[in-house]
Amino acid sequence: MLMNMKELLKVAQKNQFAVPAFNIGSGQILKAVVQSAEAMQCPVILAIHPDELSFLGDSFVESCKAEANAAKVPMVIHLDHGGSFEQVMRAIQCGFTSVMIDGSHLSYEDNIEITKKVVGAAHPIHVSVEAELGTIGTTGTSAEGGASEIIYTDPKLAKDFAEKTGIDTLAVAIGTAHGIYPKGMKPKLKLDLLKEIRDVVAVPLVLHGGSSNADEEMAESVKIGISKINISSDVKAAYYKKVREVLKDNEGWYEPNAIYPPCIAAAREVIEFKMNLFNAVDKVKLY
Ligand SMILES: [Zn+2]
């Protein structure tokens, strides 16, 4: 069931769970996410970053569409961190049902302006729009990048921003960073700030940089009212750890259908753990 983000997260917001958004960097990860979604009866977001789209090619979106249309599970194909109006338009033309325009590095006024422009183009064709206010940090280990200093989202501005732009979802900065935290770097999540934002912003809230955070903090953020959590690095790290092991243990192997199944299984373990953590398992029946 392919749908847009507004339809998907309306149910999540009402029922206090967060839909996981997994970055689909390859065909094998797509397979892992779709298999887990069906097995766990968990709605999912197939997130593709512009760098991933450039690598995979536009035709890959056709595979995502085919999977989503065939699945009996609600799915959204979402552009992660769209960097310009042109990039967003390309994604919409490919068939994405949701796009993020990331103007978080711009001035407040310019962020509003570019976001409004995207909303104006996307909404008439039922494509949802996510924007970001404040900055997500970077660990220096992921393709999504991020800011070297986190600017926490201001609740009053968040309310004003959501109302002025007409966005469907808002990514908030409460202390997470993209990628895997290096040893000694501990994220400081401000869950009280999240409560303040939740109290004044009407649209569903999104947490970026969901990998390698404390499980209790992620579960708590869902209880407070996060409706979508982005996970990229944790799944890819488990998947490629297994790829390295399989290749090391079987030096002569070269058949993809022999090498990848255990790696897909390793990715699925993480995927399904996150689905449980976000209280999203067995929620398909609510759609
Ligand atoms: Zn992100």
Residues whose N, C-alpha, C, O or C-beta is under 5 A from the ligand:
A	BS01	ZN	E144 H208 G209
